[in-house]
């Protein structure tokens, strides 16, 4: 049985939100409705992903409109703001909203971070991340300390907000995914939940074995989470037809932009994903089926995790069971449109995972 199942919330969403005509208008009332629905349906929270809109105002608004059952998982890039300031923001959030904040550590890419004035290459990003999050963990656990490292020199860090006591009893939990050796090493030493994108089980097993080996070397064990898109329908044919429609409604400009923007991407996770389709748009979705019901085609038109499980309810549950057999105890799921598919997945898949309202 799954320990947790989270949903996914992003302001620009809809039936196919990578195209303007497939996107709903951004509306805070609707997003609050979506968060409330996610909470009522039995999901333990939602990943609030990086997008055009910053996650902090979104997370604050949704936390204010839900109860403590809804735990926001905020996607945050290390290094863009001071770790001391991030810790103050996190403790403020937790004190105001009942101790339910979690961080999804996003290391980004060399190219994307340059927009913010952060010039670090692949391996150096993970060195920065390790130092950054070790500081944030100590500060959100209530420590006041000096620190001198490669990237940060802090004096009396945490002193100005020492009255903001940790609500969760320890640091703000860190969720993180990385496929490279430096990424896995950083995760093994510092994070609480190792997140991974969907891959055929035999490939995922190899990666998770490495993660567990490195965590054990640090005297630690990690929970394992999996980020997946679902296209679940009454029958397998209906599900693949829905995947075909996503290919059909996507413009040539979007395909070119998505694949062009990611050209030269130095993230190993993206490279592993890209190898599953080679950047080629198929005539039919099922031509890319990498494992029964596993489809990497979402990455042809959307950034980030691009693997979907496509099939009937029984098939989707069977695939998720394969991942549970590998030790996955946490799922972050999504489907387009987010509101309607949250209902569909809650009514068909969650009961089989032991999740009830």
C-alpha positions in Angstrom: 0.0 0.0 0.0 1.1 3.5 -0.7 2.1 5.7 2.3 1.1 8.8 0.5 -0.5 9.9 -2.8 -0.2 13.6 -3.8 -1.7 15.4 -6.7 -0.3 18.2 -8.8 -1.3 21.9 -9.0 0.0 24.5 -11.4 -1.8 27.7 -12.3 -1.7 27.3 -16.1 -3.6 24.1 -16.5 -6.3 22.6 -18.7 -6.9 19.7 -21.1 -3.6 20.4 -22.9 -2.2 23.5 -21.2 1.0 23.7 -23.3 -1.3 25.2 -26.0 -3.2 28.5 -25.4 -6.5 27.0 -26.6 -6.1 24.1 -24.2 -5.5 26.2 -21.1 -7.9 27.5 -18.6 -7.7 31.2 -17.5 -5.6 31.5 -14.3 -8.0 32.1 -11.5 -7.3 32.0 -7.8 -10.8 30.9 -6.9 -10.5 28.0 -9.3 -7.1 27.0 -7.9 -8.5 27.1 -4.3 -11.4 24.9 -5.5 -8.9 22.5 -7.0 -6.9 22.4 -3.7 -10.0 21.8 -1.7 -11.1 19.0 -4.0 -7.7 17.4 -3.8 -7.9 17.5 0.0 -11.5 16.0 0.1 -10.7 13.2 -2.3 -8.0 11.8 0.0 -4.7 13.0 -1.5 -2.3 14.1 1.2 -1.3 17.3 -0.6 0.0 18.5 -3.9 3.2 19.4 -5.6 3.1 23.1 -6.5 5.5 23.2 -9.5 7.7 25.9 -10.9 6.0 27.8 -13.7 5.3 31.3 -14.8 3.8 31.9 -11.3 5.9 31.7 -8.2 5.1 28.9 -5.8 5.2 31.0 -2.6 2.1 33.2 -3.1 0.3 30.2 -4.6 1.2 27.9 -1.7 0.2 30.5 0.9 -3.2 31.1 -0.8 -4.0 27.4 -1.1 -2.8 26.7 2.5 -5.1 29.4 3.7 -8.1 27.8 1.9 -7.5 24.3 3.1 -7.0 22.4 6.3 -3.9 20.8 7.8 -4.6 17.7 5.8 -3.5 19.4 2.6 0.3 19.6 2.7 1.9 21.8 0.0 5.1 20.5 -1.6 6.8 23.7 -2.9 9.3 23.4 -5.7 12.3 25.5 -4.8 15.6 26.1 -6.6 18.6 26.3 -4.2 20.8 29.3 -4.4 18.3 31.9 -5.8 17.8 33.5 -2.4 19.7 33.3 0.8 19.3 30.1 2.7 18.7 32.1 5.8 15.9 34.0 4.2 14.4 30.8 2.8 14.4 29.3 6.3 12.7 32.3 7.7 10.0 32.1 5.0 9.6 28.4 5.7 9.2 28.8 9.4 6.8 31.7 8.9 4.7 29.5 6.6 4.7 26.6 9.0 3.8 28.7 12.0 0.9 30.4 10.2 -0.4 27.2 8.5 0.0 24.5 11.0 3.3 22.8 10.1 2.6 21.3 6.7 5.2 22.7 4.4 7.5 20.5 2.4 10.2 21.4 -0.1 10.7 19.8 -3.5 14.3 20.5 -4.3 14.7 21.5 -7.9 18.3 21.8 -9.1 17.5 23.2 -12.5 19.9 23.4 -15.4 23.0 25.4 -16.1 21.1 27.3 -18.8 17.9 28.1 -16.8 19.7 29.3 -13.7 21.8 31.8 -15.7 18.6 33.9 -16.1 18.8 34.5 -12.3 22.5 35.3 -12.3 23.5 31.9 -10.9 26.4 30.5 -13.0 27.1 27.0 -11.9 27.8 23.9 -14.0 26.2 20.5 -13.5 28.4 19.0 -10.7 28.9 22.4 -9.0 25.1 22.8 -8.8 25.0 19.7 -6.5 27.8 21.0 -4.4 25.9 24.2 -3.9 22.7 22.3 -3.2 24.3 20.1 -0.6 25.6 23.1 1.3 22.5 25.2 0.8 20.1 22.6 2.1 22.3 21.5 5.0 22.0 25.1 6.2 18.3 25.3 5.6 17.7 22.0 7.5 19.6 23.3 10.6 17.8 26.7 10.5 14.4 25.2 10.1 15.2 22.8 13.0 15.6 25.9 15.2 19.4 26.2 15.3 21.4 29.5 15.5 25.0 29.1 14.3 27.9 30.4 12.3 28.8 28.7 9.0 31.7 29.1 6.7 31.7 26.9 3.5 32.5 27.1 -0.1 29.4 29.1 -1.1 28.1 30.7 2.2 29.7 32.6 5.1 27.0 33.1 7.7 27.3 34.8 11.1 24.8 34.1 13.8 22.4 32.7 11.3 18.8 32.3 12.6 19.2 34.7 15.5 16.8 37.3 14.1 13.9 34.7 14.0 14.8 32.3 16.8 11.3 32.9 18.2 9.8 31.1 15.2 10.0 27.6 16.6 9.8 24.6 14.4 6.3 23.2 14.2 7.1 19.8 12.7 9.6 18.8 15.4 12.5 18.9 13.1 13.6 20.5 9.8 11.2 21.1 6.9 11.2 17.8 5.0 13.2 17.7 1.7 12.0 15.9 -1.4 14.4 15.6 -4.3 15.2 13.7 -7.4 18.4 13.3 -9.3 19.8 10.7 -11.7 23.5 11.7 -11.9 26.1 10.5 -9.5 26.4 13.9 -7.8 22.6 14.1 -7.6 22.3 10.7 -6.0 25.1 11.5 -3.6 23.4 14.7 -2.5 20.2 12.9 -2.0 21.8 10.1 -0.1 23.3 12.5 2.4 20.7 15.2 2.8 17.1 14.5 1.7 14.2 12.7 3.3 12.3 11.5 0.2 14.0 10.5 -3.0 11.8 11.4 -6.0 12.2 9.9 -9.4 10.5 10.3 -12.8 8.8 7.3 -14.3 10.9 4.8 -16.1 10.5 1.2 -17.1 10.9 -0.9 -13.9 14.2 -2.5 -14.8 15.8 0.9 -15.3 14.3 2.3 -12.2 15.5 -0.6 -10.1 19.1 0.1 -11.2 18.8 3.7 -10.1 17.0 2.9 -6.8 19.6 0.3 -5.9 22.3 3.0 -6.3 20.4 5.4 -4.2 19.9 2.9 -1.4 23.5 1.9 -1.5 24.7 5.5 -1.2 22.2 6.3 1.5 23.4 3.3 3.5 27.0 4.5 3.2 25.8 7.6 5.1 24.0 5.6 7.6 20.6 6.7 6.3 17.5 5.3 4.7 15.2 7.2 2.3 11.6 7.0 1.4 11.0 6.6 -2.4 8.6 8.7 -4.3 7.5 8.5 -8.0 6.2 11.3 -10.2 3.8 10.1 -12.9 1.2 11.4 -15.2 -1.8 9.1 -15.6 -4.1 8.6 -18.6 -6.6 6.1 -17.2 -9.8 5.2 -18.9 -12.4 2.4 -18.8 -10.5 0.5 -21.5 -7.0 0.4 -22.8 -8.1 1.5 -26.3 -9.8 4.5 -24.8 -6.7 5.5 -22.9 -4.4 5.2 -25.9 -6.9 7.2 -28.0 -6.7 10.0 -25.3 -2.9 9.9 -25.7 -3.2 10.1 -29.5 -5.4 13.2 -29.1 -2.7 14.9 -27.1 -0.3 14.4 -30.0 -2.9 15.6 -32.4 -3.7 18.9 -30.6 -0.1 19.8 -30.1 1.2 22.3 -32.6 4.5 21.9 -34.6 5.7 25.1 -32.9 5.2 23.6 -29.5 7.1 20.4 -30.4 9.9 22.5 -31.9 10.1 24.8 -28.9 10.0 22.0 -26.3 12.6 19.9 -28.0 14.7 22.9 -29.0 14.7 24.4 -25.6 16.0 21.2 -24.1 18.7 20.7 -26.7 22.0 20.5 -24.9 20.2 20.0 -21.5 22.8 18.8 -19.0 20.3 17.1 -16.6 20.8 13.3 -16.6 17.1 12.7 -15.8 16.1 14.6 -18.9 18.7 12.7 -21.0 17.4 9.3 -19.7 13.9 10.5 -20.6 14.9 11.8 -24.0 16.5 8.4 -25.0 13.1 6.8 -24.7 11.7 8.8 -27.7 14.8 10.3 -29.3 13.0 13.6 -29.9 10.8 12.1 -32.6 7.1 12.7 -32.7 5.2 9.5 -33.6 2.1 9.1 -35.7 0.5 7.1 -32.9 1.3 7.4 -29.2 1.7 3.7 -28.7 4.7 3.6 -31.0 6.6 5.0 -28.0 5.4 2.4 -25.5 8.6 1.7 -23.5 7.1 -0.9 -21.2 3.6 -2.2 -21.0 1.4 1.0 -20.5 4.5 3.2 -20.0 4.6 6.2 -22.4 7.4 8.8 -22.4 5.5 11.0 -24.9 4.4 13.7 -22.5 8.0 15.1 -22.6 7.5 15.9 -26.2 5.3 18.9 -25.4 5.7 19.7 -21.7 8.8 20.4 -19.5 9.7 18.3 -16.5 8.6 14.7 -15.9 7.2 13.4 -19.1 6.2 9.7 -18.5 2.6 8.7 -18.4 1.0 5.4 -17.4 -1.7 4.8 -20.1 -4.3 2.1 -19.8 -7.4 0.8 -18.1 -7.9 1.1 -14.4 -6.7 -2.5 -13.8 -3.6 -1.9 -16.0 -2.7 1.4 -14.3 -3.1 -0.2 -10.9 -0.9 -3.1 -12.0 1.8 -0.8 -13.2 1.8 1.2 -9.9 2.0 -2.1 -8.1 5.2 -2.9 -10.0 6.7 0.3 -8.7 5.5 -0.4 -5.2 7.4 -3.8 -5.5 10.5 -1.7 -6.1 10.0 0.1 -2.8 8.1 3.2 -4.0 5.8 4.2 -1.2 4.8 7.7 -2.4 3.2 8.8 -5.6 2.8 12.3 -7.1 0.2 11.9 -9.8 -1.4 14.1 -12.3 -3.8 14.1 -15.3 -5.2 16.8 -17.6 -7.4 18.6 -16.8 -6.3 18.6 -13.2 -9.7 18.9 -11.5 -11.6 16.4 -13.6 -8.7 13.8 -13.5 -8.3 14.2 -9.7 -11.8 12.9 -9.4 -11.3 10.1 -11.9 -8.0 8.9 -10.3 -9.5 9.2 -6.8 -12.5 7.1 -7.8 -10.6 4.4 -9.8 -7.0 4.1 -8.7 -6.7 5.4 -5.1 -8.9 2.7 -3.5 -6.5 0.1 -4.9 -3.6 1.9 -3.3 -5.3 1.9 0.1 -6.1 5.6 0.0 -9.6 6.5 1.2 -11.3 9.9 1.7 
